[in-house]
Amino acid sequence: MKKISIAFLVSLCVFGFGMKESLASSPTYNVKSGDNLYRISLLYNTSVSNLKTWNNLRSDLIFPNQKLIVGSQEKSSKQVKSEFTMKSTAYTAYCNGCIGITKTGIDLRKNPNQKVIAVDPKVIPLGTKGFVEGYGYAVAGDIGSAIKGNTIDVFFPTRREALEWGRKEVKVQVLD
């Protein structure tokens, strides 16, 4: 019986270390003041349960500046076609001159929780699915007059959220 128990413990340790290694290179998110697991799960198209499992959390309590694993490396590594570092800004469906309908026909006013990025179609073709660091999984569904080269514009349902995003450099993974 002891031999079986020791073998079981050894296999658990090996599995556990392998799991930590693969998750260590998974996408991460730096918790901001006001965040909660539910909001983060929506950003990364996952469940609160997955976030708790990946981060060994026993409760829903998280803290500002805490780094959370927000995706499985196994899933994303199979899908990543290419990766870019891009300049990023944010927009809403209610800006001056906006009608709320993207170049690909997504009505952002009727679908405010849709994750959409505006891209230069010469760099990322319209309709492409991707992962934007700090934003989550999104579709390249729009263009913009200022979106040229390695620049994206991420959609948010409110002006406040768009302003909070501001301007930043992000990694963008193009998925198969």
Disulfide bonds with the S-S distance in Angstrom:
Cys95-Cys98 1.63
